[in-house]
Structure formats: structure tokens, C-alpha cells
Amino acid sequence: MDVQKTMEFILEQQAAAVVRQAQLETRMAEYEAENQAWFKRFESGMSAIQQTQLRQLEMIDGLVDESKRQRERLNETQEKLDHFIVATERRFNETQEKLDALISVVDGIVRRIQ
């Protein structure tokens, strides 16, 4: 057994292992950098989504408030319309009574003239 050749073989193997380890460390650093960049993009995207959701919630709150105001105005309008209908029916009935009385008077006059 040649000790010199064995030592050279071991040193070559160790040097190759050191090179492979350095390559692996370089790859790991690259992967870590890519991972950090991806994570930053992910965080940025999530932040944008959260901001969009907040704006949407604010818009929904505004729409709900506007819907409540519209409902109140609709109820007020319906109430006014109900009062108007009652008043119109009352005036119609009064007018109908007056018209009936006028027709009776005119009928009486026409019968006396004939």
C-alpha cells in the first residue's frame, strides 16, 4: 500500500468535498435570496389584498348607510302618499256628494220646467 497515493487520494476527495460543499452553500444562499424575494412579493400582495378588502368594507358600510337613508326616505314618502290618498279620497267623496246634490237640483229644475 502506497501511503503517498492514499494521502493524495484522501486529499483529492476532501478537496472535491470542499468544492461540493461550497457549491451547495452558494446554491443555498441563492435559494434563500429567491425565497426572501418571493416572501417579500407575497407580503406585498397580501398587503394589497388587505387594503383592497378594507376599501371594500368601507364601501359596503357606505352602501349600507345609504340603503338605510333610502329606506327612511321611502318610508317617509309612503307615509306622505298614504296621507295624500286619504285626503284625495275624502275630497273625491265630498266632490261626489256635491255633484250628486247639484244633479238633484238640476233634475228638479228640469222637471219643473217641463
C-alpha positions in Angstrom: 0.0 0.0 0.0 1.4 3.3 -1.1 0.8 5.9 1.7 1.6 8.8 -0.6 -1.0 7.8 -3.1 -3.5 7.1 -0.4 -2.9 10.6 1.2 -3.2 12.2 -2.3 -6.5 10.3 -2.9 -7.8 11.4 0.5 -6.8 15.0 -0.1 -8.3 15.0 -3.5 -11.6 13.6 -2.1 -11.5 16.1 0.7 -10.9 19.0 -1.8 -13.7 17.7 -4.0 -16.0 17.6 -0.9 -15.0 21.1 0.0 -15.8 22.3 -3.6 -19.2 20.5 -3.5 -19.9 22.0 -0.1 -19.0 25.5 -1.3 -21.3 24.9 -4.4 -24.1 23.7 -2.1 -23.6 26.7 0.2 -23.7 29.0 -2.9 -26.9 27.3 -4.1 -28.4 27.5 -0.6 -27.6 31.3 -0.5 -29.3 31.7 -3.9 -32.3 29.8 -2.8 -32.5 31.8 0.4 -32.3 35.0 -1.6 -35.0 33.8 -4.0 -37.1 32.7 -1.1 -36.8 36.1 0.6 -37.7 37.9 -2.6 -40.7 35.6 -3.1 -41.8 36.2 0.5 -41.5 40.0 0.1 -43.7 39.8 -3.0 -46.1 37.6 -1.1 -46.2 40.1 1.8 -46.7 42.9 -0.7 -49.5 41.1 -2.4 -51.2 40.3 0.9 -50.9 43.9 2.0 -52.5 45.0 -1.3 -55.3 42.4 -0.8 -55.9 43.6 2.8 -56.0 47.3 1.7 -58.5 46.3 -1.1 -60.6 44.5 1.4 -60.6 47.5 3.8 -61.7 49.7 0.9 -64.4 47.3 0.0 -65.6 47.1 3.6 -65.7 50.9 3.8 -67.7 50.9 0.5 -70.1 48.3 1.8 -70.5 50.3 5.0 -71.3 53.4 2.9 -73.8 51.4 0.8 -75.5 50.0 3.9 -75.8 53.6 5.3 -77.1 54.9 2.1 -79.6 52.0 1.9 -80.8 52.9 5.4 -81.3 56.5 4.3 -83.1 55.4 1.2 -85.4 53.1 3.3 -86.1 56.0 5.6 -86.9 58.3 2.7 -89.1 55.6 1.1 -91.0 55.2 4.4 -91.5 59.0 4.7 -92.7 59.1 1.0 -95.0 56.2 1.6 -96.4 57.9 4.7 -97.0 61.1 2.7 -98.5 59.2 -0.2 -100.9 57.4 2.2 -102.0 60.7 3.7 -102.4 62.2 0.2 -104.5 59.2 -0.9 -106.7 59.5 2.2 -107.1 63.3 1.6 -107.8 62.7 -2.1 -110.4 60.1 -1.3 -112.1 62.4 1.2 -112.1 65.3 -1.3 -113.4 63.0 -4.1 -116.2 61.8 -1.8 -117.0 65.5 -0.9 -117.0 66.4 -4.6 -119.1 63.4 -5.4 -121.7 64.4 -2.8 -121.7 68.0 -4.1 -122.1 66.8 -7.6 -124.9 64.4 -6.6 -126.6 67.4 -4.9 -126.1 69.6 -7.9 -127.5 66.9 -10.2 -130.6 66.6 -7.9 -131.1 70.3 -8.0 -130.7 70.4 -11.8 -133.1 67.4 -12.2 -135.6 69.2 -10.0 -135.4 72.4 -12.1 -135.7 70.5 -15.4 -138.8 68.6 -14.1 -140.5 71.8 -13.1 -139.7 73.4 -16.4 -141.1 70.5 -18.4 
